[in-house]
């Protein structure tokens, strides 16, 4: 024993460990477990309130940890009104009897009506709160954010598919976009001041989207401003809610909404942005051996894009070279089903030419949208500026409206198509 204490005395780290254990270890054992202190918030819904106090309403999709032998996820939607995020969160915590934790926040849902104002003021608290992950997904909805969270609650409890996973899919697909708090403000503080938020729909009794059975009045629990808490749960008829990810998006400049884009609009713009890895192309009324007046659908399996900028007579010329690797996987003919194996079809020069024309036409349509609303979603500004800062500055100074520079830049595209 004496030798044992001598070894401890000669090892300073062991002495420090014993000291820390004696001071903090036993006191920690006497504290209540964090599982009984916190309600974990996985999603926040923000709704506009049209009352006289101009308040807005927050809804919280909470996961309440329960210490049991069998682990069961228990989700609940609560709501609270307040003049600020902090006030609404305090009331929500008061109703639950737990502290609201935001470190596991995955999704922020904003009512579309709220986006008619400066969206940065709505998101200000979330960007300053250290607990909120910068990767938190940001989406808009044309319905009540509270109802949307109620549908998310059913998905999280009854399905392996979650809305956050649907948003992750958008990052890869050509007709949609990915958005997070970090990416939104990265665009906001960029020279173009352009940001994108995807918009999801919540439809009733429709066949589109992911269908979940839900109670219309569910999620109406919570407190109100001024300490008038008191949860109440409404009982209404069961309605089938369908969460629809249609690939639509809202574009912003300086935090203000400029336009809503359809899935096709965003697809056309995404050819320039280049931030997709898969998608589909459809060529209609194609005639060429062995097809006759057929609609051909090609899957994109690889995409590579190179860009270059040169100045000619003081005007920026933007060159874009895109290479697609595609596979034919769908054929529709007027005379019935095509009975050959389309997977073995090699892209002919005629088919490749038609695909190239289609892509160029789509890119022209996407560029026309950006020129019309004067929002540089593809961030051409940075690419041109990095090529020749002085020449680009002189070019901007020569314009009557510097925000309209896209209408004065020349674009030349080259599209190449290959079989897989």
Secondary structure, 3 states (H helix, E strand, C coil): CHHHHHHHHCCHHHHHHHHHHHHHHHHHHCCCCHHHCEEEEEEEEEEECCCCCCCEEEEEEEECCCCCCCCCCCEEEEEEEECCHHHHHHHHHHHHCCEEECCCCCEEEEEHHHHHCCHHHHHHHHHHCCCCCCCCEEEEECCCHHHHHHHHHHHHHHCCCCHHHHHHHHCCECCCCCCEHHHHHHHHCCCCCEEEEEEEEEEECCCCCEEEEEECCCCCEEECCCCCCCCCCCCCCEEEEEEECCCCEEEEECCEEEEEECHHHHHHHHHHHCCCCEEEEEEEEEEECCEEEEEEEEEEEEEEEEEEEEEECCEEEEEEEEEEEEEEEEEEECCECCCCCHHHCCCCHHHHHHHHHHHHHHHHHHHHHHHHHCCCCCCHHHHHHHHCHHHHHHHHHCCCCHHHHHHHCEEEEEEEEEEC
